[in-house]
């Protein structure tokens, strides 16, 4: 059986033709060792599933092992996900439907892999803590955040902050700190001590606004292992495990998550040499690298944060550079949306 690096089961030995007999399907189930076979048509599209339980019930009901077609016994109302589904979404589906396997099906209906409950839960637990910055007011979202803190705004039926916690947990993080201020009790009431989600959560309460870096001074004690810091208004599939691994392997004091960003100038741009026109560039595209709002910090960097002060985390990185600490940059190329802007929130919700 073959597995991908992210624990996704590869489909080579899990498929059975819809014209196959029950005994042929049982052989696929046995060889696949996952208790299920995915039934495919002549174009290799998944049309149903057959579990070992389905097969046993069929035999008890009198089904013939060596005659008939498995398409008469398969389940046609099976649950599946697309390749873009996150671990948290797949786990939710498994728990809701009480199933142990979920096929991953592409736009053409073909099987590209399968999630199993064992693989999803068998994540190496990391000693690293995470700090999620969840104290902002979210004024740019207007009336949406009048009575709801920005990190609790919902995307696809789930608060953004909950999506972040579950995403970080999928990479083995089990200890969280949430910096809270505006409408903090809504966040505390939702998450409690984290036990409902399978993690531990402590709260860093900002009596006055501390910015994106100031809450770091509230950590007591400062975690021994590198700390993941992430903005509480991100919807992202960033590979947090790789980010931590790169930070630790490189010996960085701080790692700055970045991502590519392009903006098109809506006008023709004139290039001048004094009062002479040298060139005209029609609606050029400017490309740059921007702050992704995701960081990893070791103790020497965290120690530089001033106490009880509103302090941007970008100032911390400037201070690290001034002090001669080794600072890394890590490109975040995975899905990433900053929902602090209404247009981006609509995009995250699939409305734009």
Buried (B, 14 or more C-beta within 10 A) or exposed (E): EEEEEEBBBBBEBBBBBBEBBBEBBBBBBEEBEBBBBBBBBEEEBBBBBBBBEBBEEBBEEEBEBEEBBBBEBBEEEBBBBEEEBBBBBBBBBBEEEEBBBBBBBEEEBBBBBBBBBEBBEEBEEBEBBBBBBBBBBBEBBEEBBEEBBBBBBBBEEBBBBBBBBBBBBBBBBBBBBBBBBBBBEBBBEBBEEBEEBEBEBBBBEBEEEBBBBBBBBBBEEBBEBBBBBBBBBBBBBBBBBBBBEBBBEEEBBBBBBBBEEEEEEEEEEEEEEEEEEEEEEEEBEEEEEEBBBBBBBBBEBBEBBBEEEEBEBBBBBEBBEEEEBBBBBBEBEEEBBBBBEEEBBEBBBEEE
